[in-house]
Amino acid sequence: MKLEEFIEHCLSYPGSYEDQPFGEGWTAIRHKGNKKLFALIFNRDGHLCVNLKCDPERSDFLRQAFKEVKPGYHMNKEHWNTVILDEDLPEDDLHDMVRHSFELTRPKRKTQK
C-alpha cells in the first residue's frame, strides 16, 4: 500500500487528523478528542511501516500469522506492532488492524448519571 492511500484510509475514521510530532518522515494519525495516536507511519530499512496498538494476545497471534507484523519499533512491544506496508499483507487484514488500534485508543465515552 502506498503512503497516500494508507493516510487516506486512516483519516476516514471519524475524528481523526494527521500530525507530524517528530518532524518530517514520521506521520501520526490521532484522535481529535484525546490526541492519542492510533497509527504512526514511517520508513525503516527501506520499507514503509506503521505502528498500530494491539491487545497483547492478539499481537502474538498477528506476529505469528504474518511475516509483515513485528514487535512495535520504538514502542511498548507488548501493546504495539510494527506492520510493513509495502509487502504482501492482505488489505482486509491491515484495515482490521487499523480499526482495532483506532478502537483501543479512541476517547472514552462519558457515562450519564
C-alpha positions as CSV (number, residue, x, y, z in Angstrom):
1,M,0.0,0.0,0.0
2,K,1.3,3.5,-0.8
3,L,1.7,6.2,1.8
4,E,-1.0,8.5,0.5
5,E,-3.6,5.6,0.3
6,F,-2.8,4.5,3.8
7,I,-3.1,8.0,5.3
8,E,-6.4,8.5,3.4
9,H,-7.7,5.2,4.9
10,C,-6.7,6.3,8.4
11,L,-8.2,9.7,8.0
12,S,-11.5,8.1,7.0
13,Y,-12.1,7.2,10.7
14,P,-14.3,9.8,12.5
15,G,-12.5,12.5,14.5
16,S,-9.0,11.6,13.1
17,Y,-6.4,14.0,12.0
18,E,-2.8,14.0,10.7
19,D,0.1,15.3,12.7
20,Q,3.9,15.3,12.4
21,P,5.1,15.5,16.1
22,F,8.6,14.0,15.4
23,G,9.3,16.1,12.3
24,E,9.5,15.1,8.7
25,G,9.4,11.4,7.9
26,W,7.0,10.5,10.8
27,T,3.3,10.9,10.3
28,A,0.9,10.3,13.3
29,I,-2.8,9.8,12.8
30,R,-4.6,10.9,16.0
31,H,-8.0,11.2,17.6
32,K,-9.2,14.8,17.9
33,G,-10.9,14.1,21.2
34,N,-7.9,12.9,23.2
35,K,-4.9,13.5,20.8
36,K,-3.9,9.8,21.2
37,L,-2.3,8.4,18.2
38,F,-3.6,5.2,16.6
39,A,-1.2,5.0,13.6
40,L,2.4,6.1,13.4
41,I,3.7,5.9,9.9
42,F,7.5,6.0,9.0
43,N,10.1,4.5,6.8
44,R,12.6,2.0,8.2
45,D,15.2,-0.1,6.4
46,G,13.8,0.9,3.1
47,H,10.2,-0.1,4.0
48,L,7.0,1.9,4.6
49,C,5.9,0.9,8.1
50,V,3.1,1.8,10.6
51,N,2.9,1.2,14.4
52,L,-0.5,0.1,15.5
53,K,-1.8,-0.5,19.0
54,C,-3.0,-4.1,19.7
55,D,-4.2,-6.3,22.5
56,P,-1.2,-8.3,23.8
57,E,-2.8,-11.7,23.0
58,R,-3.8,-10.6,19.5
59,S,-0.2,-9.1,19.0
60,D,1.3,-12.6,19.4
61,F,-1.2,-14.1,17.0
62,L,-0.6,-11.5,14.3
63,R,3.2,-11.7,14.6
64,Q,3.0,-15.5,14.0
65,A,0.4,-15.3,11.3
66,F,2.0,-12.5,9.2
67,K,5.7,-12.0,8.4
68,E,4.9,-8.3,7.9
69,V,3.9,-7.9,11.6
70,K,6.8,-7.3,14.1
71,P,7.0,-6.0,17.7
72,G,6.5,-2.2,17.8
73,Y,9.5,-0.2,16.8
74,H,10.3,2.4,19.4
75,M,7.0,1.5,21.2
76,N,5.9,-0.8,24.0
77,K,6.4,-4.2,22.3
78,E,3.6,-5.8,24.3
79,H,0.9,-3.4,23.1
80,W,2.2,-2.1,19.7
81,N,3.0,-3.8,16.4
82,T,5.0,-2.5,13.5
83,V,3.4,-3.5,10.2
84,I,5.4,-3.4,7.0
85,L,3.0,-1.8,4.5
86,D,4.9,-2.4,1.2
87,E,4.9,-6.2,1.3
88,D,2.1,-8.8,0.8
89,L,-0.2,-8.3,3.8
90,P,-3.8,-8.6,2.7
91,E,-5.5,-5.2,2.7
92,D,-8.5,-6.5,4.7
93,D,-6.2,-7.7,7.5
94,L,-4.4,-4.4,7.5
95,H,-7.7,-2.5,7.7
96,D,-8.8,-4.7,10.6
97,M,-5.6,-3.9,12.5
98,V,-6.1,-0.2,11.9
99,R,-9.7,-0.4,13.1
100,H,-8.5,-2.3,16.2
101,S,-5.9,0.3,17.0
102,F,-8.5,3.1,16.5
103,E,-10.9,1.4,18.9
104,L,-8.2,0.8,21.6
105,T,-7.1,4.5,21.6
106,R,-10.4,6.3,21.0
107,P,-11.7,8.8,23.6
108,K,-13.7,7.2,26.4
109,R,-17.4,7.8,26.2
110,K,-18.8,9.8,29.1
111,T,-21.4,7.9,31.1
112,Q,-24.5,9.7,32.0
113,K,-25.6,9.9,35.7
